[in-house]
Amino acid sequence: MVAPFAFLLMLTVVMLPAGFALADDAPSPSVSQAGGWLVSAERLIAAGQSAAAVDLLLPLEPQLAGTADYDYLLGLAALQSGQFTLAISALERVTLVQPRHAGAWLDLVVAHRSTGDLSTARQLLLHVEQTFATEQLQAQRMLALQRSLEGDSLLRGWHGQADVLSGYVANANLGIGVGAFNLTPTGGAVIPVSVDPASRPRGDASLQMRGSAQRLFDHGDGSTTQLNVGGRFRSYADESAFAFGDVAASVSHLRPAAGRDDLAWQMGAYARGLYSQGEMLGVFAAAQGGLRWVAGRCALAATLELERREYTASGQFSASLAWLGGQLDCALNRRHSISGGVRAASDEPDGARPGGGALRSEASLAWRWAATSKVSTELSLYAAYSRDREGFSALLEGNARRYLMRTGERLSIEWRNPFGLERRFSALLELENVHEDSNLPLFVFSDRQVSVGIRYAF
């Protein structure tokens, strides 16, 4: 009896390691059912039952954690059910196993944003932009995430930027653009006039400081209010008499219209002050209302604006204006966006001014291109036209009604985090060309500007 027992014991000892090896290689009951459970979890997520999907998937975590398909389903279900810490843990495992999984990276952005960690969310979104080609990403989702992060930042306090630029202005003294013109009195002989060289354009080095800040308030009923403040000041090395500045503040309010998410009433007001050498030159104030419609990647707004302009030194130029206009903003993709606007107004002066009242119209178009994650470009084109209702002067072109046509082009290039500086800093390059034409040569004007500087974003 002993020998057979000893033999059985020895056989058991010899076979024990092999037996354990076979048991380790064989799938456990939970793992063997994983395929079916993953399919069931997918169906639950598609049906909007993400919490139930999490309950189904969690028991499999000890066996399947580190498996990309399982971790992504668990992360997605947890994200949609508001379990953000679990979602981050699962999605991070996906990115470790499959670093090229664009969807997992984008979901991580959403998860960190949902926990309030906006800094990490922005860094992850930047990583996605730098790593993946455009065709690998959902452009609309990228744009939505960018806008959401910008909105979240504004909701958390004041955000904005401060710039300091130095450069050269070709017409610092606002000189007359022609060297001579003719006086043409009605019924009289033409009198040629030479423009005093002191009144011709003079270039000068300039220093410009400007800043702006915004704050957004969400009222919880679909409506928002945004506050904006800003200002700028420009001085010159030699033409100090022409130093100028302005300060402005505005408020805008959006409220859903007709119970629709894509339609909103738009209301707002602003005030702006112009000053030179410490003295206020004028104050502008306006109130506006309109309707804003969002369609896909574009937003279209139609507005009516009532503006009041008060000039302290030249009261005859004070006037009331009624502007009617429209604005279009489109995010073409994650790198390109355009915006444009047109408006027209009737300018009614308080008193007698040369030319009387005027009809005014303005148009602008801006194209923004994020060339890389660090370099962005903006090209702006603008035009403004005005036509007096009455003759400007009996001495100029036979008392002709003056028209002014101003056009301009502006190129701005921003290089973020230059030379390894702290990420809030940017280097700036700006070029601008302005020309104003008129049927009265006395009002012909042109200017060119080039500036370089630095920006600090906060």
Secondary structure by P-SEA (a helix, b strand, c coil): caaaaaaaaaaaaaaaaaaaaaaaacccccccaaaaaaaaaaaaaaacaaaaaaaacccccccccccaaaaaaaaaaaaaacaaaaaaaaaaaaaaacccaaaaaaaaaaaaaaacaaaaaaaaaaaaaaccccccccaaaaaaaaaaaaaaaaaaccccbbbbbbbbbccccccccccccccccccccbbbbbccccccbbbbbbccccbbbbbbbbccccbbbbbbbccbbbbbcccccccccccccbbbbbbbccccccbbbbbccbbbbbbccccccccccccccbbbbbcccbbbbbbbbbbbbbbcccccccbbbbbbbbbbbbcccccbbbbbccbbbbbbbccccccccbbbbbbbbbbbbcccccbbbbbbbbbbbbbbccccccccccccbbbbbbbbbbbbbbbcccccccccbbbbbbbbbbbbbccccccccccccccccccccc
